[in-house]
Amino acid sequence: MLILMQDNIGERDRNRISFLQADIRSWQAASQNFDLLVTNFFLDCFNADELDRVIPAVTSTATKDAHWLISDFNIPSRGFAKWRAAIIVGGLYRFFRFAAGLSARQLISPQPWLERAGFRLHRRREIDLGLLRSDWWTRDLDSE
């Protein structure tokens, strides 16, 4: 996926964009300051104890005015969409627990961790009856 992304970046923008691939469980944050974080179908892989470590590790590299784009699965709050999503997401967690040793057993919203790190939800989009959610979080530590 990273190679595909890198291949689609224009020559003049290659010096402005950094890609990072690492195991978050052993990754040590460098002195880098990223103004954009993108974690698609990533945060939903962790249980609450792991989110206590993962989100601060990621936010420690974010600038004080960073943007964070997050796409993950979602379970709507009610109705047919809730039951449908619960079945699909439950099946995905069972499969990935077996196939990849995923420790998470349920979907946990990263919102409390993001808010503690100074991020605020700017925009949210849901598709497929609310099964998929994309959030745009912004951080403005100067105003606090």
N, CA, C and O atoms as CSV, one atom per row, in Angstrom:
chain,resi,resn,atom,element,x,y,z
A,1,MET,N,N,0.821,-1.190,0.000
A,1,MET,CA,C,0.000,0.000,0.000
A,1,MET,C,C,0.869,1.260,0.000
A,1,MET,O,O,0.565,2.232,-0.692
A,2,LEU,N,N,1.944,1.235,0.776
A,2,LEU,CA,C,2.810,2.408,0.807
A,2,LEU,C,C,3.472,2.640,-0.549
A,2,LEU,O,O,3.609,3.781,-0.991
A,3,ILE,N,N,3.875,1.574,-1.195
A,3,ILE,CA,C,4.497,1.708,-2.515
A,3,ILE,C,C,3.504,2.310,-3.502
A,3,ILE,O,O,3.866,3.178,-4.296
A,4,LEU,N,N,2.260,1.857,-3.455
A,4,LEU,CA,C,1.239,2.426,-4.338
A,4,LEU,C,C,1.058,3.917,-4.073
A,4,LEU,O,O,0.949,4.706,-5.011
A,5,MET,N,N,1.026,4.301,-2.815
A,5,MET,CA,C,0.883,5.719,-2.477
A,5,MET,C,C,2.086,6.514,-2.970
A,5,MET,O,O,1.931,7.579,-3.567
A,6,GLN,N,N,3.285,5.994,-2.719
A,6,GLN,CA,C,4.490,6.706,-3.128
A,6,GLN,C,C,4.552,6.864,-4.642
A,6,GLN,O,O,5.014,7.891,-5.139
A,7,ASP,N,N,4.093,5.864,-5.372
A,7,ASP,CA,C,4.098,5.932,-6.832
A,7,ASP,C,C,3.133,6.981,-7.368
A,7,ASP,O,O,3.284,7.433,-8.503
A,8,ASN,N,N,2.151,7.372,-6.577
A,8,ASN,CA,C,1.157,8.348,-7.020
A,8,ASN,C,C,1.469,9.778,-6.598
A,8,ASN,O,O,0.669,10.681,-6.840
A,9,ILE,N,N,2.605,9.991,-5.980
A,9,ILE,CA,C,2.999,11.333,-5.549
A,9,ILE,C,C,3.842,11.959,-6.648
A,9,ILE,O,O,4.773,11.340,-7.162
A,10,GLY,N,N,3.513,13.170,-6.994
A,10,GLY,CA,C,4.269,13.898,-8.004
A,10,GLY,C,C,5.693,14.158,-7.552
A,10,GLY,O,O,5.974,14.231,-6.356
A,11,GLU,N,N,6.575,14.295,-8.506
A,11,GLU,CA,C,8.007,14.484,-8.229
A,11,GLU,C,C,8.269,15.678,-7.310
A,11,GLU,O,O,9.104,15.591,-6.410
A,12,ARG,N,N,7.572,16.779,-7.527
A,12,ARG,CA,C,7.840,17.982,-6.726
A,12,ARG,C,C,7.368,17.846,-5.280
A,12,ARG,O,O,7.833,18.592,-4.419
A,13,ASP,N,N,6.447,16.905,-4.988
A,13,ASP,CA,C,5.927,16.735,-3.629
A,13,ASP,C,C,6.648,15.648,-2.832
A,13,ASP,O,O,6.391,15.500,-1.637
A,14,ARG,N,N,7.517,14.905,-3.444
A,14,ARG,CA,C,8.168,13.780,-2.742
A,14,ARG,C,C,9.001,14.211,-1.550
A,14,ARG,O,O,9.126,13.455,-0.588
A,15,ASN,N,N,9.565,15.391,-1.587
A,15,ASN,CA,C,10.376,15.868,-0.460
A,15,ASN,C,C,9.525,16.368,0.694
A,15,ASN,O,O,10.028,16.539,1.804
A,16,ARG,N,N,8.234,16.607,0.446
A,16,ARG,CA,C,7.356,17.141,1.481
A,16,ARG,C,C,6.612,16.063,2.258
A,16,ARG,O,O,6.056,16.348,3.318
A,17,ILE,N,N,6.589,14.845,1.758
A,17,ILE,CA,C,5.772,13.793,2.337
A,17,ILE,C,C,6.659,12.674,2.868
A,17,ILE,O,O,7.584,12.218,2.196
A,18,SER,N,N,6.355,12.247,4.084
A,18,SER,CA,C,7.088,11.138,4.687
A,18,SER,C,C,6.111,10.002,4.962
A,18,SER,O,O,5.007,10.224,5.458
A,19,PHE,N,N,6.522,8.808,4.641
A,19,PHE,CA,C,5.734,7.622,4.951
A,19,PHE,C,C,6.481,6.850,6.018
A,19,PHE,O,O,7.710,6.784,6.007
A,20,LEU,N,N,5.745,6.275,6.924
A,20,LEU,CA,C,6.349,5.535,8.017
A,20,LEU,C,C,5.654,4.193,8.138
A,20,LEU,O,O,4.429,4.123,8.236
A,21,GLN,N,N,6.431,3.142,8.129
A,21,GLN,CA,C,5.899,1.803,8.357
A,21,GLN,C,C,6.698,1.197,9.495
A,21,GLN,O,O,7.920,1.070,9.410
A,22,ALA,N,N,6.004,0.825,10.559
A,22,ALA,CA,C,6.671,0.273,11.737
A,22,ALA,C,C,5.657,-0.498,12.565
A,22,ALA,O,O,4.450,-0.303,12.427
A,23,ASP,N,N,6.150,-1.359,13.412
A,23,ASP,CA,C,5.303,-2.054,14.378
A,23,ASP,C,C,5.095,-1.101,15.550
A,23,ASP,O,O,6.039,-0.787,16.275
A,24,ILE,N,N,3.885,-0.652,15.732
A,24,ILE,CA,C,3.589,0.355,16.743
A,24,ILE,C,C,3.940,-0.131,18.152
A,24,ILE,O,O,4.194,0.676,19.046
A,25,ARG,N,N,3.954,-1.445,18.343
A,25,ARG,CA,C,4.251,-1.987,19.680
A,25,ARG,C,C,5.712,-1.818,20.061
A,25,ARG,O,O,6.037,-1.824,21.248
A,26,SER,N,N,6.605,-1.667,19.083
A,26,SER,CA,C,8.024,-1.495,19.380
A,26,SER,C,C,8.581,-0.187,18.821
A,26,SER,O,O,9.765,0.098,19.000
A,27,TRP,N,N,7.763,0.601,18.159
A,27,TRP,CA,C,8.202,1.832,17.522
A,27,TRP,C,C,8.568,2.882,18.550
A,27,TRP,O,O,7.857,3.075,19.537
A,28,GLN,N,N,9.670,3.554,18.319
A,28,GLN,CA,C,10.093,4.665,19.161
A,28,GLN,C,C,9.935,5.945,18.365
A,28,GLN,O,O,10.504,6.078,17.281
A,29,ALA,N,N,9.183,6.869,18.884
A,29,ALA,CA,C,8.955,8.132,18.185
A,29,ALA,C,C,10.257,8.889,18.029
A,29,ALA,O,O,11.011,9.057,18.987
A,30,ALA,N,N,10.510,9.338,16.833
A,30,ALA,CA,C,11.679,10.171,16.561
A,30,ALA,C,C,11.303,11.625,16.831
A,30,ALA,O,O,10.219,11.908,17.341
A,31,SER,N,N,12.175,12.515,16.497
A,31,SER,CA,C,11.891,13.934,16.727
A,31,SER,C,C,11.065,14.533,15.597
A,31,SER,O,O,11.001,15.753,15.449
A,32,GLN,N,N,10.437,13.678,14.804
A,32,GLN,CA,C,9.628,14.154,13.694
A,32,GLN,C,C,8.354,14.809,14.200
A,32,GLN,O,O,7.806,14.434,15.236
A,33,ASN,N,N,7.903,15.786,13.448
A,33,ASN,CA,C,6.646,16.453,13.752
A,33,ASN,C,C,5.778,16.404,12.513
A,33,ASN,O,O,6.045,17.090,11.526
A,34,PHE,N,N,4.740,15.591,12.569
A,34,PHE,CA,C,3.860,15.412,11.428
A,34,PHE,C,C,2.650,16.321,11.561
A,34,PHE,O,O,2.054,16.429,12.632
A,35,ASP,N,N,2.294,16.975,10.459
A,35,ASP,CA,C,1.104,17.822,10.475
A,35,ASP,C,C,-0.126,17.088,9.968
A,35,ASP,O,O,-1.238,17.609,10.053
A,36,LEU,N,N,0.064,15.882,9.440
A,36,LEU,CA,C,-1.055,15.050,9.015
A,36,LEU,C,C,-0.785,13.607,9.423
A,36,LEU,O,O,0.263,13.048,9.100
A,37,LEU,N,N,-1.722,13.017,10.125
A,37,LEU,CA,C,-1.670,11.610,10.508
A,37,LEU,C,C,-2.832,10.917,9.806
A,37,LEU,O,O,-3.941,11.450,9.759
A,38,VAL,N,N,-2.581,9.743,9.266
A,38,VAL,CA,C,-3.630,8.969,8.606
A,38,VAL,C,C,-3.552,7.546,9.129
A,38,VAL,O,O,-2.538,6.869,8.960
A,39,THR,N,N,-4.620,7.098,9.760
A,39,THR,CA,C,-4.680,5.735,10.292
A,39,THR,C,C,-5.993,5.103,9.840
A,39,THR,O,O,-7.020,5.208,10.510
A,40,ASN,N,N,-5.930,4.458,8.707
A,40,ASN,CA,C,-7.117,3.809,8.158
A,40,ASN,C,C,-7.157,2.343,8.568
A,40,ASN,O,O,-6.211,1.593,8.325
A,41,PHE,N,N,-8.257,1.946,9.190
A,41,PHE,CA,C,-8.469,0.573,9.641
A,41,PHE,C,C,-7.267,0.097,10.464
A,41,PHE,O,O,-6.711,-0.977,10.238
A,42,PHE,N,N,-6.899,0.930,11.411
A,42,PHE,CA,C,-5.738,0.683,12.271
A,42,PHE,C,C,-6.128,0.705,13.738
A,42,PHE,O,O,-5.860,-0.255,14.460
A,43,LEU,N,N,-6.756,1.780,14.192
A,43,LEU,CA,C,-7.075,1.916,15.612
A,43,LEU,C,C,-8.085,0.879,16.080
A,43,LEU,O,O,-8.137,0.556,17.267
A,44,ASP,N,N,-8.890,0.354,15.156
A,44,ASP,CA,C,-9.869,-0.661,15.550
A,44,ASP,C,C,-9.225,-2.026,15.805
A,44,ASP,O,O,-9.917,-2.989,16.138
A,45,CYS,N,N,-7.917,-2.106,15.651
A,45,CYS,CA,C,-7.193,-3.363,15.899
A,45,CYS,C,C,-6.751,-3.505,17.355
A,45,CYS,O,O,-6.187,-4.536,17.722
A,46,PHE,N,N,-6.991,-2.503,18.183
A,46,PHE,CA,C,-6.441,-2.493,19.531
A,46,PHE,C,C,-7.524,-2.509,20.603
A,46,PHE,O,O,-8.616,-1.971,20.421
A,47,ASN,N,N,-7.186,-3.146,21.735
A,47,ASN,CA,C,-8.077,-3.102,22.889
A,47,ASN,C,C,-7.776,-1.821,23.682
A,47,ASN,O,O,-6.862,-1.079,23.325
A,48,ALA,N,N,-8.522,-1.561,24.734
A,48,ALA,CA,C,-8.388,-0.306,25.482
A,48,ALA,C,C,-6.993,-0.135,26.079
A,48,ALA,O,O,-6.443,0.966,26.046
A,49,ASP,N,N,-6.410,-1.207,26.625
A,49,ASP,CA,C,-5.067,-1.098,27.196
A,49,ASP,C,C,-4.046,-0.725,26.127
A,49,ASP,O,O,-3.127,0.053,26.384
A,50,GLU,N,N,-4.207,-1.276,24.937
A,50,GLU,CA,C,-3.278,-0.964,23.852
A,50,GLU,C,C,-3.488,0.460,23.347
A,50,GLU,O,O,-2.521,1.144,23.012
A,51,LEU,N,N,-4.744,0.916,23.287
A,51,LEU,CA,C,-5.003,2.297,22.879
A,51,LEU,C,C,-4.374,3.287,23.854
A,51,LEU,O,O,-3.988,4.386,23.457
A,52,ASP,N,N,-4.270,2.903,25.130
A,52,ASP,CA,C,-3.595,3.746,26.124
A,52,ASP,C,C,-2.142,4.006,25.751
A,52,ASP,O,O,-1.580,5.035,26.126
A,53,ARG,N,N,-1.534,3.091,25.021
A,53,ARG,CA,C,-0.134,3.246,24.589
A,53,ARG,C,C,-0.029,3.750,23.151
A,53,ARG,O,O,0.807,4.600,22.846
A,54,VAL,N,N,-0.879,3.224,22.272
A,54,VAL,CA,C,-0.772,3.520,20.843
A,54,VAL,C,C,-1.096,4.984,20.537
A,54,VAL,O,O,-0.320,5.655,19.857
A,55,ILE,N,N,-2.207,5.477,21.021
A,55,ILE,CA,C,-2.601,6.841,20.664
A,55,ILE,C,C,-1.611,7.872,21.204
A,55,ILE,O,O,-1.247,8.776,20.452
A,56,PRO,N,N,-1.149,7.798,22.455
A,56,PRO,CA,C,-0.116,8.751,22.883
A,56,PRO,C,C,1.188,8.628,22.074
A,56,PRO,O,O,1.863,9.630,21.836
A,57,ALA,N,N,1.541,7.417,21.655
A,57,ALA,CA,C,2.749,7.260,20.837
A,57,ALA,C,C,2.596,7.994,19.514
A,57,ALA,O,O,3.523,8.663,19.057
A,58,VAL,N,N,1.432,7.868,18.907
A,58,VAL,CA,C,1.195,8.545,17.628
A,58,VAL,C,C,1.089,10.054,17.831
A,58,VAL,O,O,1.694,10.822,17.084
A,59,THR,N,N,0.334,10.481,18.826
A,59,THR,CA,C,0.140,11.926,19.013
A,59,THR,C,C,1.423,12.633,19.443
A,59,THR,O,O,1.547,13.844,19.260
A,60,SER,N,N,2.376,11.901,20.011
A,60,SER,CA,C,3.638,12.536,20.397
A,60,SER,C,C,4.415,13.036,19.191
A,60,SER,O,O,5.322,13.855,19.340
A,61,THR,N,N,4.079,12.560,18.005
A,61,THR,CA,C,4.761,13.002,16.783
A,61,THR,C,C,3.986,14.082,16.046
A,61,THR,O,O,4.459,14.596,15.032
A,62,ALA,N,N,2.807,14.433,16.535
A,62,ALA,CA,C,1.936,15.388,15.845
A,62,ALA,C,C,2.285,16.821,16.228
A,62,ALA,O,O,2.613,17.113,17.378
A,63,THR,N,N,2.209,17.696,15.248
A,63,THR,CA,C,2.399,19.111,15.527
A,63,THR,C,C,1.222,19.632,16.348
A,63,THR,O,O,0.195,18.965,16.472
A,64,LYS,N,N,1.381,20.815,16.898
A,64,LYS,CA,C,0.316,21.366,17.739
A,64,LYS,C,C,-0.920,21.759,16.946
A,64,LYS,O,O,-1.972,22.017,17.530
A,65,ASP,N,N,-0.808,21.808,15.605
A,65,ASP,CA,C,-1.968,22.119,14.762
A,65,ASP,C,C,-2.211,21.014,13.730
A,65,ASP,O,O,-2.620,21.287,12.602
A,66,ALA,N,N,-1.956,19.780,14.125
A,66,ALA,CA,C,-2.048,18.635,13.219
A,66,ALA,C,C,-3.489,18.280,12.865
A,66,ALA,O,O,-4.439,18.647,13.556
A,67,HIS,N,N,-3.608,17.556,11.767
A,67,HIS,CA,C,-4.872,16.973,11.329
A,67,HIS,C,C,-4.704,15.457,11.375
A,67,HIS,O,O,-3.621,14.935,11.107
A,68,TRP,N,N,-5.778,14.761,11.716
A,68,TRP,CA,C,-5.723,13.306,11.793
A,68,TRP,C,C,-6.937,12.751,11.060
A,68,TRP,O,O,-8.079,13.026,11.429
A,69,LEU,N,N,-6.680,11.973,10.026
A,69,LEU,CA,C,-7.745,11.317,9.271
A,69,LEU,C,C,-7.817,9.873,9.720
A,69,LEU,O,O,-6.815,9.157,9.708
A,70,ILE,N,N,-9.004,9.449,10.114
A,70,ILE,CA,C,-9.211,8.097,10.629
A,70,ILE,C,C,-10.399,7.475,9.912
A,70,ILE,O,O,-11.488,8.047,9.887
A,71,SER,N,N,-10.187,6.314,9.338
A,71,SER,CA,C,-11.290,5.522,8.790
A,71,SER,C,C,-11.285,4.184,9.488
A,71,SER,O,O,-10.249,3.526,9.582
A,72,ASP,N,N,-12.437,3.784,9.976
A,72,ASP,CA,C,-12.558,2.517,10.685
A,72,ASP,C,C,-13.990,2.025,10.586
A,72,ASP,O,O,-14.880,2.714,10.088
A,73,PHE,N,N,-14.177,0.828,11.071
A,73,PHE,CA,C,-15.520,0.285,11.150
A,73,PHE,C,C,-16.280,1.006,12.246
A,73,PHE,O,O,-15.689,1.650,13.113
A,74,ASN,N,N,-17.584,0.889,12.194
A,74,ASN,CA,C,-18.447,1.579,13.133
A,74,ASN,C,C,-19.704,0.739,13.349
A,74,ASN,O,O,-20.170,0.051,12.441
A,75,ILE,N,N,-20.235,0.806,14.545
A,75,ILE,CA,C,-21.526,0.176,14.820
A,75,ILE,C,C,-22.504,1.290,15.174
A,75,ILE,O,O,-22.375,1.923,16.222
A,76,PRO,N,N,-23.482,1.532,14.303
A,76,PRO,CA,C,-24.478,2.590,14.567
A,76,PRO,C,C,-25.201,2.353,15.888
A,76,PRO,O,O,-25.110,1.271,16.470
A,77,SER,N,N,-25.906,3.353,16.349
A,77,SER,CA,C,-26.511,3.293,17.682
A,77,SER,C,C,-27.822,2.530,17.763
A,77,SER,O,O,-28.220,2.110,18.850
A,78,ARG,N,N,-28.509,2.340,16.624
A,78,ARG,CA,C,-29.809,1.660,16.761
A,78,ARG,C,C,-30.293,1.097,15.423
A,78,ARG,O,O,-29.738,1.364,14.358
A,79,GLY,N,N,-31.340,0.319,15.541
A,79,GLY,CA,C,-32.049,-0.176,14.370
A,79,GLY,C,C,-31.350,-1.287,13.609
A,79,GLY,O,O,-30.399,-1.907,14.086
A,80,PHE,N,N,-31.858,-1.514,12.407
A,80,PHE,CA,C,-31.317,-2.554,11.536
A,80,PHE,C,C,-29.831,-2.349,11.276
A,80,PHE,O,O,-29.070,-3.317,11.247
A,81,ALA,N,N,-29.404,-1.093,11.086
A,81,ALA,CA,C,-27.994,-0.801,10.797
A,81,ALA,C,C,-27.086,-1.264,11.942
A,81,ALA,O,O,-25.976,-1.744,11.711
A,82,LYS,N,N,-27.575,-1.112,13.184
A,82,LYS,CA,C,-26.783,-1.550,14.346
A,82,LYS,C,C,-26.605,-3.064,14.333
A,82,LYS,O,O,-25.494,-3.560,14.520
A,83,TRP,N,N,-27.681,-3.790,14.117
A,83,TRP,CA,C,-27.602,-5.247,14.150
A,83,TRP,C,C,-26.763,-5.772,12.995
A,83,TRP,O,O,-25.964,-6.693,13.169
A,84,ARG,N,N,-26.944,-5.188,11.822
A,84,ARG,CA,C,-26.171,-5.589,10.650
A,84,ARG,C,C,-24.674,-5.374,10.889
A,84,ARG,O,O,-23.861,-6.266,10.647
A,85,ALA,N,N,-24.323,-4.168,11.371
A,85,ALA,CA,C,-22.919,-3.848,11.620
A,85,ALA,C,C,-22.330,-4.740,12.715
A,85,ALA,O,O,-21.182,-5.173,12.613
A,86,ALA,N,N,-23.111,-5.014,13.756
A,86,ALA,CA,C,-22.617,-5.861,14.846
A,86,ALA,C,C,-22.279,-7.258,14.338
A,86,ALA,O,O,-21.278,-7.840,14.755
A,87,ILE,N,N,-23.088,-7.792,13.457
A,87,ILE,CA,C,-22.813,-9.118,12.896
A,87,ILE,C,C,-21.559,-9.089,12.027
A,87,ILE,O,O,-20.697,-9.960,12.143
A,88,ILE,N,N,-21.462,-8.088,11.160
A,88,ILE,CA,C,-20.300,-7.988,10.263
A,88,ILE,C,C,-19.016,-7.759,11.054
A,88,ILE,O,O,-18.027,-8.464,10.858
A,89,VAL,N,N,-19.035,-6.774,11.944
A,89,VAL,CA,C,-17.831,-6.445,12.718
A,89,VAL,C,C,-17.464,-7.601,13.647
A,89,VAL,O,O,-16.284,-7.916,13.804
A,90,GLY,N,N,-18.453,-8.230,14.259
A,90,GLY,CA,C,-18.174,-9.391,15.111
A,90,GLY,C,C,-17.496,-10.506,14.336
A,90,GLY,O,O,-16.553,-11.126,14.828
A,91,GLY,N,N,-17.971,-10.764,13.130
A,91,GLY,CA,C,-17.344,-11.777,12.274
A,91,GLY,C,C,-15.922,-11.404,11.901
A,91,GLY,O,O,-15.040,-12.263,11.877
A,92,LEU,N,N,-15.690,-10.127,11.609
A,92,LEU,CA,C,-14.333,-9.680,11.276
A,92,LEU,C,C,-13.382,-9.847,12.452
A,92,LEU,O,O,-12.246,-10.286,12.274
A,93,TYR,N,N,-13.837,-9.501,13.652
A,93,TYR,CA,C,-12.981,-9.660,14.830
A,93,TYR,C,C,-12.664,-11.133,15.086
A,93,TYR,O,O,-11.526,-11.468,15.413
A,94,ARG,N,N,-13.637,-12.000,14.945
A,94,ARG,CA,C,-13.382,-13.431,15.140
A,94,ARG,C,C,-12.375,-13.939,14.100
A,94,ARG,O,O,-11.442,-14.667,14.438
A,95,PHE,N,N,-12.569,-13.554,12.844
A,95,PHE,CA,C,-11.661,-14.001,11.787
A,95,PHE,C,C,-10.236,-13.508,12.038
A,95,PHE,O,O,-9.296,-14.302,11.986
A,96,PHE,N,N,-10.060,-12.225,12.307
A,96,PHE,CA,C,-8.719,-11.677,12.468
A,96,PHE,C,C,-8.071,-12.081,13.788
A,96,PHE,O,O,-6.844,-12.096,13.891
A,97,ARG,N,N,-8.868,-12.407,14.788
A,97,ARG,CA,C,-8.292,-12.956,16.021
A,97,ARG,C,C,-7.670,-14.308,15.713
A,97,ARG,O,O,-6.585,-14.623,16.204
A,98,PHE,N,N,-8.353,-15.109,14.901
A,98,PHE,CA,C,-7.853,-16.430,14.508
A,98,PHE,C,C,-6.715,-16.312,13.493
A,98,PHE,O,O,-5.672,-16.944,13.663
A,99,ALA,N,N,-6.901,-15.518,12.449
A,99,ALA,CA,C,-5.948,-15.461,11.332
A,99,ALA,C,C,-4.691,-14.652,11.640
A,99,ALA,O,O,-3.612,-14.972,11.141
A,100,ALA,N,N,-4.822,-13.605,12.459
A,100,ALA,CA,C,-3.682,-12.714,12.665
A,100,ALA,C,C,-3.330,-12.499,14.133
A,100,ALA,O,O,-2.430,-11.719,14.442
A,101,GLY,N,N,-4.021,-13.174,15.036
A,101,GLY,CA,C,-3.729,-13.007,16.452
A,101,GLY,C,C,-4.156,-11.656,17.011
A,101,GLY,O,O,-3.571,-11.175,17.982
A,102,LEU,N,N,-5.157,-11.046,16.416
A,102,LEU,CA,C,-5.651,-9.750,16.863
A,102,LEU,C,C,-6.090,-9.845,18.320
A,102,LEU,O,O,-6.840,-10.750,18.686
A,103,SER,N,N,-5.626,-8.917,19.149
A,103,SER,CA,C,-5.969,-8.969,20.574
A,103,SER,C,C,-7.332,-8.346,20.866
A,103,SER,O,O,-8.001,-8.743,21.820
A,104,ALA,N,N,-7.746,-7.383,20.060
A,104,ALA,CA,C,-9.035,-6.715,20.292
A,104,ALA,C,C,-10.179,-7.700,20.072
A,104,ALA,O,O,-10.141,-8.522,19.157
A,105,ARG,N,N,-11.175,-7.604,20.910
A,105,ARG,CA,C,-12.348,-8.468,20.795
A,105,ARG,C,C,-13.597,-7.692,20.444
A,105,ARG,O,O,-14.635,-8.281,20.141
A,106,GLN,N,N,-13.505,-6.374,20.482
A,106,GLN,CA,C,-14.647,-5.530,20.158
A,106,GLN,C,C,-14.146,-4.180,19.678
A,106,GLN,O,O,-12.998,-3.802,19.910
A,107,LEU,N,N,-15.020,-3.477,19.015
A,107,LEU,CA,C,-14.728,-2.153,18.485
A,107,LEU,C,C,-14.794,-1.136,19.613
A,107,LEU,O,O,-15.794,-1.048,20.324
A,108,ILE,N,N,-13.722,-0.370,19.770
A,108,ILE,CA,C,-13.656,0.651,20.813
A,108,ILE,C,C,-13.432,1.999,20.142
A,108,ILE,O,O,-12.529,2.141,19.317
A,109,SER,N,N,-14.230,2.965,20.483
A,109,SER,CA,C,-14.072,4.302,19.915
A,109,SER,C,C,-12.800,4.946,20.462
A,109,SER,O,O,-12.575,4.948,21.673
A,110,PRO,N,N,-11.968,5.493,19.574
A,110,PRO,CA,C,-10.754,6.181,20.037
A,110,PRO,C,C,-11.025,7.611,20.513
A,110,PRO,O,O,-10.101,8.302,20.939
A,111,GLN,N,N,-12.267,8.054,20.446
A,111,GLN,CA,C,-12.599,9.447,20.734
A,111,GLN,C,C,-12.058,9.958,22.075
A,111,GLN,O,O,-11.470,11.039,22.095
A,112,PRO,N,N,-12.224,9.243,23.197
A,112,PRO,CA,C,-11.709,9.793,24.464
A,112,PRO,C,C,-10.194,10.033,24.435
A,112,PRO,O,O,-9.720,11.030,24.980
A,113,TRP,N,N,-9.446,9.150,23.817
A,113,TRP,CA,C,-7.993,9.289,23.734
A,113,TRP,C,C,-7.626,10.473,22.849
A,113,TRP,O,O,-6.717,11.236,23.175
A,114,LEU,N,N,-8.326,10.626,21.737
A,114,LEU,CA,C,-8.056,11.741,20.828
A,114,LEU,C,C,-8.348,13.076,21.511
A,114,LEU,O,O,-7.573,14.024,21.382
A,115,GLU,N,N,-9.448,13.151,22.227
A,115,GLU,CA,C,-9.796,14.391,22.910
A,115,GLU,C,C,-8.789,14.723,24.009
A,115,GLU,O,O,-8.444,15.890,24.196
A,116,ARG,N,N,-8.314,13.711,24.737
A,116,ARG,CA,C,-7.285,13.952,25.759
A,116,ARG,C,C,-5.991,14.477,25.138
A,116,ARG,O,O,-5.237,15.202,25.787
A,117,ALA,N,N,-5.737,14.113,23.887
A,117,ALA,CA,C,-4.525,14.555,23.188
A,117,ALA,C,C,-4.718,15.913,22.509
A,117,ALA,O,O,-3.827,16.387,21.804
A,118,GLY,N,N,-5.877,16.536,22.718
A,118,GLY,CA,C,-6.110,17.866,22.179
A,118,GLY,C,C,-6.750,17.899,20.808
A,118,GLY,O,O,-6.808,18.960,20.186
A,119,PHE,N,N,-7.230,16.773,20.321
A,119,PHE,CA,C,-7.887,16.726,19.017
A,119,PHE,C,C,-9.392,16.925,19.192
A,119,PHE,O,O,-9.984,16.503,20.186
A,120,ARG,N,N,-9.988,17.576,18.201
A,120,ARG,CA,C,-11.432,17.791,18.183
A,120,ARG,C,C,-11.967,17.312,16.844
A,120,ARG,O,O,-11.330,17.495,15.807
A,121,LEU,N,N,-13.136,16.702,16.875
A,121,LEU,CA,C,-13.746,16.208,15.644
A,121,LEU,C,C,-14.171,17.390,14.783
A,121,LEU,O,O,-14.936,18.250,15.218
A,122,HIS,N,N,-13.665,17.418,13.560
A,122,HIS,CA,C,-13.973,18.491,12.614
A,122,HIS,C,C,-15.091,18.077,11.662
A,122,HIS,O,O,-16.009,18.851,11.390
A,123,ARG,N,N,-15.000,16.846,11.161
A,123,ARG,CA,C,-16.018,16.362,10.228
A,123,ARG,C,C,-16.075,14.838,10.291
A,123,ARG,O,O,-15.066,14.166,10.504
A,124,ARG,N,N,-17.279,14.317,10.100
A,124,ARG,CA,C,-17.489,12.865,10.110
A,124,ARG,C,C,-18.363,12.485,8.926
A,124,ARG,O,O,-19.344,13.160,8.616
A,125,ARG,N,N,-17.990,11.389,8.270
A,125,ARG,CA,C,-18.784,10.837,7.170
A,125,ARG,C,C,-18.982,9.351,7.440
A,125,ARG,O,O,-18.050,8.647,7.827
A,126,GLU,N,N,-20.208,8.888,7.232
A,126,GLU,CA,C,-20.513,7.466,7.372
A,126,GLU,C,C,-21.097,6.961,6.067
A,126,GLU,O,O,-21.851,7.666,5.397
A,127,ILE,N,N,-20.741,5.729,5.708
A,127,ILE,CA,C,-21.295,5.103,4.512
A,127,ILE,C,C,-21.689,3.676,4.843
A,127,ILE,O,O,-21.388,3.171,5.924
A,128,ASP,N,N,-22.360,3.036,3.911
A,128,ASP,CA,C,-22.785,1.642,4.032
A,128,ASP,C,C,-23.609,1.421,5.299
A,128,ASP,O,O,-23.296,0.565,6.127
A,129,LEU,N,N,-24.668,2.216,5.425
A,129,LEU,CA,C,-25.576,2.167,6.586
A,129,LEU,C,C,-24.837,2.392,7.905
A,129,LEU,O,O,-25.217,1.843,8.940
A,130,GLY,N,N,-23.794,3.192,7.859
A,130,GLY,CA,C,-23.038,3.512,9.069
A,130,GLY,C,C,-21.971,2.512,9.433
A,130,GLY,O,O,-21.311,2.678,10.459
A,131,LEU,N,N,-21.771,1.474,8.633
A,131,LEU,CA,C,-20.753,0.456,8.925
A,131,LEU,C,C,-19.339,1.028,8.841
A,131,LEU,O,O,-18.462,0.620,9.603
A,132,LEU,N,N,-19.113,1.958,7.934
A,132,LEU,CA,C,-17.795,2.564,7.754
A,132,LEU,C,C,-17.868,4.039,8.107
A,132,LEU,O,O,-18.800,4.746,7.725
A,133,ARG,N,N,-16.866,4.482,8.843
A,133,ARG,CA,C,-16.843,5.868,9.305
A,133,ARG,C,C,-15.471,6.468,8.998
A,133,ARG,O,O,-14.433,5.843,9.217
A,134,SER,N,N,-15.500,7.688,8.489
A,134,SER,CA,C,-14.269,8.454,8.274
A,134,SER,C,C,-14.380,9.749,9.056
A,134,SER,O,O,-15.360,10.483,8.932
A,135,ASP,N,N,-13.368,10.019,9.862
A,135,ASP,CA,C,-13.337,11.216,10.695
A,135,ASP,C,C,-12.144,12.081,10.333
A,135,ASP,O,O,-11.076,11.585,9.976
A,136,TRP,N,N,-12.350,13.375,10.433
A,136,TRP,CA,C,-11.278,14.354,10.279
A,136,TRP,C,C,-11.172,15.079,11.611
A,136,TRP,O,O,-12.049,15.858,11.981
A,137,TRP,N,N,-10.094,14.813,12.318
A,137,TRP,CA,C,-9.842,15.423,13.615
A,137,TRP,C,C,-8.797,16.519,13.436
A,137,TRP,O,O,-7.877,16.380,12.630
A,138,THR,N,N,-8.941,17.606,14.188
A,138,THR,CA,C,-7.977,18.692,14.134
A,138,THR,C,C,-7.482,18.992,15.551
A,138,THR,O,O,-8.162,18.748,16.548
A,139,ARG,N,N,-6.290,19.523,15.584
A,139,ARG,CA,C,-5.680,19.855,16.869
A,139,ARG,C,C,-5.240,21.320,16.825
A,139,ARG,O,O,-4.638,21.762,15.847
A,140,ASP,N,N,-5.536,22.052,17.867
A,140,ASP,CA,C,-5.106,23.435,17.959
A,140,ASP,C,C,-4.716,23.687,19.399
A,140,ASP,O,O,-5.518,24.180,20.192
A,141,LEU,N,N,-3.482,23.347,19.735
A,141,LEU,CA,C,-3.030,23.484,21.114
A,141,LEU,C,C,-2.719,24.935,21.485
A,141,LEU,O,O,-2.586,25.256,22.666
A,142,ASP,N,N,-2.601,25.821,20.476
A,142,ASP,CA,C,-2.360,27.232,20.778
A,142,ASP,C,C,-3.567,27.896,21.415
A,142,ASP,O,O,-3.425,28.842,22.190
A,143,SER,N,N,-4.761,27.399,21.088
A,143,SER,CA,C,-5.977,28.044,21.604
A,143,SER,C,C,-6.350,27.540,22.994
A,143,SER,O,O,-7.295,28.046,23.599
A,144,GLU,N,N,-5.637,26.574,23.496
A,144,GLU,CA,C,-5.983,26.037,24.832
A,144,GLU,C,C,-5.185,26.716,25.922
A,144,GLU,O,O,-5.346,26.391,27.099
